[in-house]
Amino acid sequence: MPTPSGGGVEGNARACWGFLLSQDSWGFEGAHVAPSGPKGGRFYLSRPMSEQNSQATGLIEALDQVLEERKSQDPSQSYVAKLYHKGLPKILEKVAEESRETIEAAAEEGTDHLVYEVGDLWFHTLVLLHHRGRTGQDVLNELARRFGVSGIVEKASRPQKEKAE
């Protein structure tokens, strides 16, 4: 499980949105922190994610648990609790900000900054989901439902939205 922390990179760990990532936080073998990217140390895996699907689900479960716990924490002690306390407008503002930063990073030459910004965007959309009573696991379930189905077929199978007159 993640360990609460407010610090930065410490040894082979990194504070991330108020909890500490370490080599064995979620059982990722061969994980390490490398000092790269636009904002310092980054958490990396040495094996492809395809070899760690159950561990990826474990990460989502751990994030879901932490995000739920943050709902009852003091907003002065937790970034996520502060977002929850400020409500949906602030959370939507952060998602919009991270979306813009992701788009800007996509226009850059390299891809490290893009990955960093997508991480921020994913995280803030998880906060949004939890604020609305859903979880990251709900999104994984939806993606699993769609897996192996043509995007054209899946989109055509959606119910028509009613148009406002």
Secondary structure as GFF3:
##gff-version 3
##sequence-region A 1 165
A	DSSP	beta_strand	3	4	.	.	.	ID=ss1
A	DSSP	beta_strand	13	16	.	.	.	ID=ss2
A	DSSP	beta_strand	19	22	.	.	.	ID=ss3
A	DSSP	beta_strand	32	35	.	.	.	ID=ss4
A	DSSP	beta_strand	41	44	.	.	.	ID=ss5
A	DSSP	three_ten_helix	49	52	.	.	.	ID=ss6
A	DSSP	alpha_helix	53	70	.	.	.	ID=ss7
A	DSSP	alpha_helix	79	86	.	.	.	ID=ss8
A	DSSP	alpha_helix	88	106	.	.	.	ID=ss9
A	DSSP	alpha_helix	112	131	.	.	.	ID=ss10
A	DSSP	alpha_helix	136	146	.	.	.	ID=ss11
A	DSSP	alpha_helix	151	156	.	.	.	ID=ss12
###
